């Protein structure tokens, strides 16, 4: 054995001895270090649970504030442009009027489309169901008409015995509609102040902090808002593009309710990975019922093309700088958000985790820069 090998063996021996040597309380280093991380992670998890419970108890307020931030992120660029030629309150008012006008016009257009095509679609849907029944009857393991009749009778019996439950659920849903309206009013109220004087509110908050903490809070707040606003505007652009492509494609193919399905695709895109896909499945079902198997297959091909455009063009160009999360993390976060808070949790999970990761990354970089010599 030469001298270099001997020196390496000696270093390895000293390292092993250092790791296994007990501390003053007799606990070896290899156990003490992970134990330290473990109790810190437990405290962090407990804090997350407490915050989640508090948010769950104040769900309406939390949803309203989230919507207010979304509205602010979308309207602030427009208000910023108008602010150059007019007072900011007037610019904010025009921005909100434009936003309400766009939403109102879109809702009116969708409502008129549904009203104009619902009767035709109903008849075509019945024909499509008959066609599906015929296809099933010709299948290798056919489902007989008797089985379908029994299934329909079972459904009618269930509806008859659960009328009271259905009525009670409808009344509960009516109460939820009132809560939604309340949340929207509170969201718009908060968004008005966020747009008109959000910068002044943030500066006031920073002024209440000690000079030592002010810098880190400023870094955290600026990185959080940059990530959240960028994500919000990016996902709106991606969703609008998906909805436009889907609506135009369905309209060209002559599929009924092309505009409402396009809006459904637009809304579904806000749930990453699965929302737009579920909306597209509705498009396939409508196409199958109204136009037959061939057009349904064409719609499936169109869905694949739109997915490729989103995944390889829109997401990298628009969202890559804002969401640096692995697709596996996104999938887990969406499922966890859905389990915790339903569809609202699925929509809010990815931007919240993206903001948390951005804040952590910027604070870590700042700590390293501060600790670096020179």
N, C-alpha and C positions, 0 to 999 in steps of 0.2 A: 504494500500500500504506500503510495507516495504522500508527500506532505500536504498537497491540496485535498486529497481524499480524507486524510486524517483531520484536517481543519474543518471540512464540511461535516464529518461525523461528530466532531466536538460541538459545532454550532447546533446541529440537530438535537444532540443530547441536552444542551443547555436550554433549548427552546421547549423540549418535552418536559424537562424538569420545571421550567417556569410555569408552564400551563397546568401541571399537575400539583404544583406546590400549594398547600393550603394557605389561606389568608389567616388574619388574626383570629377569626372565629372558627377556623378549621374547615372552611368550605373551599374546595379547589376552584381554580380559575375557570375551568371548562364548564362548571356548573353555575358559578356565581354570575358570569356574564349573561348566559341565556335567561337565568332567573330574573336578572335586572330588567332585561327587555320584556319578559313575560308580565311582570307586575305593572310596568308602564303601559303595555298594550291593554291589560285588563282595565286600568283606569281610563284609558282612552275609549275603550269599548263601552264602559259604563257611562261616560259623558255623552257618547253618541246616542245611547239608548235614552238617556234623560232628555236630550234635545229632541229626539224623534217623538217621544211621548208628549212633550210640550207642544210640538208642531201638530201632532195628531189631535190634541185637545183644542187647538186654535186653528183647525184646518181651513176654515173659511177665510180667516185673516191671512194665513200663509199663502193660500191660493191667490187672494187678491193682490198681495204684495208681489208675488211672482208674475202675475199678469201685468201689474203696473211696470215692473222692470222690463218685461217683454215689449210692452207698448212703447216705453221710453227708448229702448234700444232701436226699435224700428223707426220712430219718428224723429229722433234727435238729429240724424243727418239732414233730413228735409227742413226741420226747423232751423238748423245751423245755416243752411243756404238762404232761407228767407230772412234770417236775422241780419244779413248783410245789407238789406235794403229797407228794412222796417223795424219798429220796436219788437223786442223779443216776445212780449205777451201777445201781440197781434200775430207774429209768426207762429207761435204755439197754437193759437186759436185756428189759424188757417190749416196748420198741419193736422189737428184733430178733426176738423171739418172734412179735409181730404180723406183721412183714414176712414171716418164714418161713412162718407160717400161711397168709397170703394167697397166696403163691406156691405152696405145697403144695396148697392147696385148688383153685387155678386149674388146676394141672397134673393133679390127680386128675380134675377135672371134664372137662378136655379129653380125657384118656386114656379115660375111660368113654364119652365121646361118640364117639370114633373107634372104640373096640371095638364099640359097639352098632350103628354104622351102616356100618362098613367093608364088610361082606358085601353089604348092600343096595346100597351105592354102587357096588361092583364090578360087580354085574349091570347096574345102570342105566348105568354108564359104557360097558359093552360095547354096550348098546342105542344109546347116544348115538353111539358110533363108527360103528355100522352106519348110523345116520341120516345122519351126516356123509358117509359113503361114498356113500350114495344121492343126497345133495345134489350131491356132486362129479360123480357120473355124469350128473346132469341138467343140469350146467353147460354153457355154450357150448363150452368146451374140456375135455371130460370126461377124467378120469383113469381109465383102464381097470382092471378087476380084475387083469389081468396085471401092470400096473405096481405095484399094491399088493402083489401076491404076490412080485414080484421084490424089492421094498423089504424085505418081511419076511424073505425068504431071505437077503438081504445082511446084515441085522441079526443073524440067527442065526449066520451064518458069522463075522461080526466077533466076536461073543461067544465062539464056540468057539475062535478063534485068539488071543484075548486074555484067556483065563481066568487065566493066571499074573499078568498085569499087574493084573487086577482084584483078585486075592487079595492081591498086594503092596500095592496101594493101600488095601485094607481094613485090613491090618495097620498101615499108616502112620496111617490115620485112628484106629485104636485108641490109638496112641501120642499122637495129638493130644487124644483124650478125656482121657487121664491128665494132660496139660498143662493142659487146661481146668479139671479138678478142682483141680489145684494152684493155679492162678490164683484160683479162687473161694475156696479156703481162705485164701490170703494176703490177698485182698481183704476178706474178712469180718474177719480178724484186725486188719488196719489200720483198717478202718472202725470197729471197736469203740473204738479209741483216739482216732480222729478225732472220734467223737460224744461220748465221755465227757470227753476232755481236749484237744480241738482248740484251744480258746482259749488254754490254758496253753502248749501247744507253740508256738503262734504268738508269744506274748509272750516266750517264752524265746529264740526265733530273733531277734526284734527286739532283745533285750537284748545279743546278741552283736555287733551292728553299731555303727559309730561314730555319734555323735549327728547328724552331718551327713547321713548316708545313711539314718538310721532313718525320717525323715519320709516320704521318697519311697518307701521300701519298704513302709511302712504304707499309703500311698495306693494303691500298686500291688496289694498283697495284698488289701486290702479291696474294691477295685473288681473284681479278678479273681474273688474268692469270691462277691460279690454277683451278678455276671453269670453265673457257672457254675451256682450253686445256683438262681438264678431261671430260667435256661434249662432246667435238668434238671427242676425241678418243673413248669414250663410244658409241656415236651414230653411229660411223663408224663400230664398232664391232657388234652392234645390227643389223644395216642395212645389213652388210655382212652375218650375220647368217640367217636373214630372207630371203635374196635373194638366199642364197645357199639352204636352205630348200625348198623354192618354186621352184627353178629351178630343183633340184633333184626330187622332188615329181612329177612335171609335166612331166619330162623326163621318169620316171618310168611308168607313166600312158599313155605315148605315145602321149601327147598333143604337137602339133607343136609349134615352137618358144619358147620352154621351156627356153633356155638361155636368149633371149631378155626379156622375161617376168620376169625372175629372176633379171636381171639388173634393170628393171622397178620397181620391188618391193624394190630393194636396194635403188634406188633414192627416191622412195616414202616414205621410212621410215624416211627420213630427215624432213618430215613434220609430226610432232607428231599427233597421234590420227587418222588422216584421210588419210594421204598419202599412207601408205601401204594398207589400206582398198580399196582405189580407184584402186590401181594397181592390187589388187587381183580380183576386179570385172572384169577387163580386162581379167584376166586368166580364170574366169568362162565363159565369153562370148566366148573366143577362144575355150575352151573345149566343150562348148555346140555346137558351129558351126562345130567343127572338129570331135568330138567323140560322141555326143549325150547327152541325158538327164542324163543317169546313171553316166557317167564320170564327168559331170558337178556337180552333187550332191556330188561325191567323192571329187572333188576339193573344194567344199564349206566346207566339213568336214575337209579337210586338212588345209584350211584357219583358221578354228576354233582352230585346234591343234596348229598351228604356233602362233596364237594370244595368246593362253594360255601360251605357252613357253616364249614368249616375256614378257607378263604381269606379270607372276609369277616367272620367273627364271632370264631372262636376265636383265630386268629393275631393279629389286631389287638388284641384284649382282653387276651390272656395273654402273648404273646411279643414284642409291639412294643417294650416297654421294655428287653428283654434282648438282642434281636438286631436291631441297626440296620444290617443288611447288605442291600445291593441283591440282588434275586433272581438277577441275573446272577452276582454274586460267590458267592452260595450254590451255584449250579449248578456253577461252575468249581471251587469248593472241594470239593464232593462228588465230582466226577469225579476230581480230583487225589488226594483221600484214598483213593478206590477203587483207583486205579492204584498207589498207594504201599503200601497195607496191606490191600487187599481190603475186605470188609464192615466190619471193625473201623475201618478208616480212613474209610469213608463215614459211620459213626456218629459218630466222634470229631472229624471235620474241622470241622464248623460250630461246635460249642462252643469248640474250641481257638482258631479264628480270631476268634470273638466275644470271647473273653477277651483275646486280644492287642490287638484294636481298642479294647476298653474301657480297658485299662491305658494304651495310648498316648494315648487321648483325655483321661483324667484327669490323666496326667502333663503333657500339653501345657497343659491348663487351669491346673494348679498353677504351671507355669513362667511362664505369662503373668501370672497373678495376682501372683506374686512379683516379676516384672520391672516391673509397672505402678507408676508413681510414686504416692506418697501411700498 
